[in-house]
C-alpha cells in the first residue's frame, strides 16, 4: 500500500529508496558486492575471500544479485565464468560509502582490549558488516516510510503516521515498527509523549536516503566518491526480494570515520561479528 499525504516527488523518491534498500538487504549481499568491487572474479577466487559462506549461501546470493542487475556473469570459456559488478553495481559503491559513514558514527561498538597498549578500545568492525548492521536497522517493513515521514513533518502521532504509511488502517498497525525504531535509537517520543520525532541518529540518515534516491533515479549521488569508474560495465536489471534480518541499534553520535574503502577494509578483520551484547552506557548493535 503506497503512502499518502506526501508530495508526488517525495512519494516517488520514497518508493525508490525502499526498493533499493530491499534489493541489498538480504544477508551477505554487501559482502559479495564489496568483494567484487575491484575486479571480476571467478567463483573459486570469490570463495576464499568469503570462506565462512557455504556454497549453498554464496551461490544463491550471486544469482540474486545477478537477477537484480548489480552483478553480471562474464564467459571466460565454456566451463568458466567470472562475476563482476555491472554499471549499476559500481554506481552503488559511493552510496554504500554514505551508509558506512553513518554506521561508523552511530552504531555502538564493544570495547575490546588492545594487546599492544593494554587499553580498551572500540572494536574494529569490517566495513561490510557495519553496512549490513545498518541495513538491519532501516530495512524492516514500514521503517523507511516512517523515518521519511518524520523527517518531512518533524513530529507526528501514531495515528498520523498510520494514515500516511498505511492509509485506511488504524494507529495499531504502526505501533510495532515504531517500538522497534524507538528501541533502535532512531525514533523517540516528544516531551508530551503523544507524538514521535527522529533522534539525532535518525536525522543523520538524510544523506543516506538522498544517496539511495539519487542512485535509484539514475542520478550521480551528491557524495559520489572518486573511485573506480563504472563505464566498462553493463547497465541492466531492476529490483530484488527483501529478506528481513535482526536489527542493530544506533548510538549517540561519535566522531565520524572516513568511509573511503581501502583494499584491506573487507578482509582484515576475519569472520564478521554478529550483533554484540549491550555495552555499558550504550545500546546493543
C-alpha positions as CSV (number, residue, x, y, z in Angstrom):
1,X,0.0,0.0,0.0
2,X,1.5,3.3,-1.1
3,X,1.9,6.1,1.4
4,X,-0.4,9.1,1.1
5,X,-0.2,12.7,2.2
6,X,3.3,13.2,0.7
7,X,4.0,15.2,-2.5
8,X,4.3,13.1,-5.6
9,X,8.1,13.8,-5.9
10,X,8.7,12.8,-2.3
11,X,6.5,9.7,-2.6
12,X,8.4,8.7,-5.8
13,X,11.7,9.0,-4.0
14,X,10.4,7.1,-1.0
15,X,9.3,4.2,-3.2
16,X,12.7,4.1,-5.0
17,X,14.6,4.2,-1.7
18,X,12.5,1.4,-0.2
19,X,13.0,-0.8,-3.2
20,X,16.7,0.0,-3.4
21,X,17.2,-0.9,0.3
22,X,15.2,-4.1,-0.2
23,X,17.5,-5.1,-3.0
24,X,20.6,-5.2,-0.9
25,X,19.1,-6.1,2.5
26,X,19.4,-9.9,2.3
27,X,22.3,-11.1,4.4
28,X,25.8,-11.2,2.8
29,X,24.7,-9.1,-0.2
30,X,27.0,-6.2,0.7
31,X,29.9,-8.6,1.4
32,X,29.6,-10.1,-2.1
33,X,29.3,-6.6,-3.7
34,X,32.4,-5.3,-1.9
35,X,34.3,-8.5,-2.8
36,X,33.6,-7.8,-6.5
37,X,34.3,-4.1,-6.2
38,X,37.8,-4.0,-7.6
39,X,37.6,-6.5,-10.4
40,X,35.6,-9.5,-11.7
41,X,36.5,-12.8,-10.1
42,X,35.9,-16.5,-10.8
43,X,33.9,-18.4,-8.3
44,X,37.0,-20.2,-6.9
45,X,38.5,-16.7,-6.3
46,X,35.5,-15.4,-4.5
47,X,35.1,-18.5,-2.3
48,X,38.3,-18.0,-0.1
49,X,37.5,-14.3,0.3
50,X,34.1,-15.2,1.8
51,X,35.3,-18.5,3.3
52,X,32.6,-18.6,6.1
53,X,29.9,-18.9,3.4
54,X,28.9,-22.3,2.3
55,X,28.2,-22.9,-1.4
56,X,24.5,-23.1,-0.5
57,X,24.8,-19.5,0.7
58,X,27.2,-17.9,-1.8
59,X,25.6,-19.3,-5.0
60,X,22.1,-18.1,-4.3
61,X,23.4,-14.7,-3.3
62,X,25.4,-14.3,-6.5
63,X,22.3,-15.4,-8.5
64,X,20.0,-12.9,-6.7
65,X,22.4,-10.0,-7.2
66,X,22.7,-11.0,-10.9
67,X,19.0,-11.0,-11.2
68,X,18.9,-7.6,-9.6
69,X,21.2,-6.2,-12.2
70,X,24.1,-5.5,-9.7
71,X,26.3,-8.4,-10.7
72,X,27.0,-9.8,-14.2
73,X,28.5,-13.1,-15.4
74,X,31.3,-13.0,-17.9
75,X,32.1,-16.0,-20.0
76,X,35.8,-16.9,-20.0
77,X,35.3,-20.3,-21.6
78,X,32.6,-22.9,-22.0
79,X,33.2,-24.1,-18.4
80,X,34.5,-20.9,-16.7
81,X,32.7,-17.7,-15.9
82,X,33.6,-14.6,-13.8
83,X,31.4,-12.5,-11.6
84,X,31.7,-8.7,-11.6
85,X,29.8,-5.5,-10.9
86,X,27.5,-4.0,-13.5
87,X,27.3,-0.3,-14.1
88,X,24.5,-0.2,-11.5
89,X,26.5,-2.2,-9.0
90,X,29.6,0.0,-9.4
91,X,27.4,3.2,-9.1
92,X,26.1,1.8,-5.8
93,X,29.5,1.8,-4.2
94,X,29.6,5.5,-3.2
95,X,26.1,5.1,-1.9
96,X,27.3,2.3,0.4
97,X,30.1,4.7,1.4
98,X,27.5,7.1,2.7
99,X,25.8,4.3,4.7
100,X,29.2,3.1,6.1
101,X,29.9,6.6,7.4
102,X,26.5,6.7,9.2
103,X,27.1,3.2,10.6
104,X,30.6,4.1,11.8
105,X,29.3,7.1,13.6
106,X,26.0,5.8,15.0
107,X,26.4,2.1,15.7
108,X,27.6,1.0,19.1
109,X,30.8,-0.9,19.3
110,X,32.1,-3.2,22.1
111,X,35.2,-2.1,23.9
112,X,38.0,-4.7,23.5
113,X,41.4,-5.0,25.0
114,X,44.3,-3.8,22.7
115,X,47.1,-6.3,23.4
116,X,49.7,-3.8,22.4
117,X,48.6,-0.8,24.6
118,X,46.7,-2.7,27.3
119,X,43.8,-0.3,26.9
120,X,40.2,-1.0,26.0
121,X,39.3,0.4,22.6
122,X,36.2,0.3,20.3
123,X,36.1,-2.9,18.4
124,X,37.1,-2.7,14.8
125,X,34.2,-3.8,12.7
126,X,34.6,-4.7,9.0
127,X,33.0,-2.0,6.8
128,X,30.8,-4.5,5.0
129,X,29.5,-5.7,8.4
130,X,28.9,-2.1,9.5
131,X,26.8,-1.6,6.4
132,X,24.8,-4.8,6.9
133,X,24.1,-4.0,10.5
134,X,22.9,-0.5,9.5
135,X,20.6,-2.1,6.9
136,X,19.2,-4.3,9.6
137,X,18.1,-1.1,11.3
138,X,16.5,0.7,8.4
139,X,15.1,-2.1,6.2
140,X,12.4,-3.8,8.4
141,X,8.9,-3.4,7.0
142,X,7.5,0.2,7.2
143,X,10.7,1.5,8.7
144,X,11.7,3.7,5.8
145,X,8.3,5.3,5.2
146,X,8.1,6.1,9.0
147,X,11.5,7.6,9.1
148,X,10.9,9.5,5.9
149,X,7.5,10.9,7.1
150,X,9.0,12.0,10.4
151,X,11.8,13.7,8.5
152,X,9.3,15.6,6.4
153,X,6.9,16.6,9.2
154,X,9.2,16.9,12.2
155,X,6.7,15.3,14.6
156,X,3.7,13.0,14.1
157,X,1.3,10.9,16.1
158,X,0.9,7.2,15.6
159,X,-2.5,7.9,14.0
160,X,-1.0,10.4,11.5
161,X,1.9,8.0,10.7
162,X,-0.6,5.2,10.1
163,X,-2.7,7.4,7.8
164,X,0.4,8.3,5.8
165,X,2.3,5.0,5.8
166,X,-0.7,2.6,5.7
167,X,-3.7,4.6,4.6
168,X,-7.0,3.1,5.7
169,X,-5.6,1.4,8.8
170,X,-5.5,2.4,12.5
171,X,-2.6,3.5,14.6
172,X,-2.1,0.0,16.0
173,X,-0.6,-1.0,12.6
174,X,2.5,1.2,13.2
175,X,3.0,0.5,16.9
176,X,5.3,-2.4,16.4
177,X,7.6,-0.7,13.8
178,X,7.6,2.5,15.9
179,X,8.5,0.5,19.0
180,X,11.4,-1.2,17.1
181,X,12.6,2.1,15.7
182,X,12.5,3.6,19.2
183,X,14.4,0.7,20.7
184,X,17.0,1.0,17.9
185,X,17.5,4.7,18.8
186,X,16.2,6.2,15.5
187,X,12.8,7.5,16.8
188,X,11.8,8.9,20.2
189,X,8.7,10.3,21.8
190,X,8.4,14.0,22.2
191,X,8.2,15.6,25.6
192,X,4.4,15.3,25.7
193,X,4.6,11.6,24.8
194,X,1.8,12.0,22.3
195,X,3.9,12.3,19.1
196,X,7.1,10.9,17.7
197,X,10.2,12.5,16.2
198,X,13.6,11.4,14.8
199,X,16.6,11.2,17.1
200,X,19.9,12.7,16.1
201,X,20.8,9.3,14.6
202,X,17.6,9.2,12.7
203,X,18.0,12.7,11.3
204,X,21.5,11.8,10.3
205,X,20.1,9.3,7.8
206,X,19.1,12.1,5.5
207,X,22.2,11.9,3.3
208,X,21.8,8.1,3.2
209,X,18.3,8.3,1.9
210,X,19.3,11.1,-0.5
211,X,22.1,9.0,-1.9
212,X,19.9,6.0,-2.4
213,X,17.2,8.2,-4.1
214,X,19.8,9.6,-6.5
215,X,21.1,6.2,-7.3
216,X,17.7,4.7,-7.9
217,X,16.8,7.6,-10.2
218,X,20.0,7.2,-12.2
219,X,21.4,10.4,-10.9
220,X,25.0,10.8,-9.6
221,X,24.9,10.7,-5.8
222,X,25.9,14.1,-4.3
223,X,28.7,12.3,-2.3
224,X,29.9,10.1,-5.1
225,X,33.5,9.0,-4.4
226,X,36.2,9.4,-6.9
227,X,36.8,5.7,-7.1
228,X,36.5,3.1,-9.8
229,X,34.7,4.3,-13.0
230,X,31.8,2.1,-14.0
231,X,32.0,2.8,-17.7
232,X,33.2,-0.7,-18.6
233,X,30.2,-2.5,-17.1
234,X,26.8,-3.3,-18.4
235,X,23.7,-1.5,-17.1
236,X,20.6,-3.7,-16.6
237,X,18.3,-5.1,-14.0
238,X,15.7,-3.9,-11.6
239,X,14.9,-5.0,-8.0
240,X,15.5,-8.0,-5.7
241,X,13.5,-9.5,-2.9
242,X,13.9,-8.3,0.6
243,X,14.8,-10.8,3.4
244,X,14.3,-9.4,6.9
245,X,17.3,-9.6,9.3
246,X,17.6,-8.9,13.0
247,X,18.1,-5.2,13.5
248,X,21.1,-3.5,15.1
249,X,20.9,-0.4,17.3
250,X,22.0,3.2,16.9
251,X,24.0,5.0,19.5
252,X,24.8,8.6,20.2
253,X,26.9,10.4,17.6
254,X,30.6,10.0,17.8
255,X,33.4,11.4,15.7
256,X,32.8,10.2,12.1
257,X,35.3,8.0,10.4
258,X,36.1,8.1,6.7
259,X,34.0,5.8,4.5
260,X,36.5,5.6,1.7
261,X,37.2,1.9,1.2
262,X,40.8,0.6,1.2
263,X,41.8,-2.8,-0.2
264,X,42.1,-4.3,3.3
265,X,38.8,-3.0,4.6
266,X,36.8,-6.1,3.8
267,X,39.1,-8.9,4.9
268,X,41.4,-7.6,7.6
269,X,39.2,-8.4,10.5
270,X,38.3,-12.1,9.9
271,X,34.8,-13.6,10.0
272,X,32.1,-10.9,10.5
273,X,31.0,-10.2,14.0
274,X,27.3,-10.6,14.7
275,X,25.3,-8.2,16.8
276,X,27.1,-7.8,20.1
277,X,25.7,-7.7,23.7
278,X,24.9,-4.5,25.4
279,X,27.9,-2.2,26.1
280,X,27.9,-0.3,29.4
281,X,26.3,3.1,28.8
282,X,25.1,2.3,25.3
283,X,22.7,0.2,23.2
284,X,23.4,-3.1,21.6
285,X,24.5,-3.2,18.0
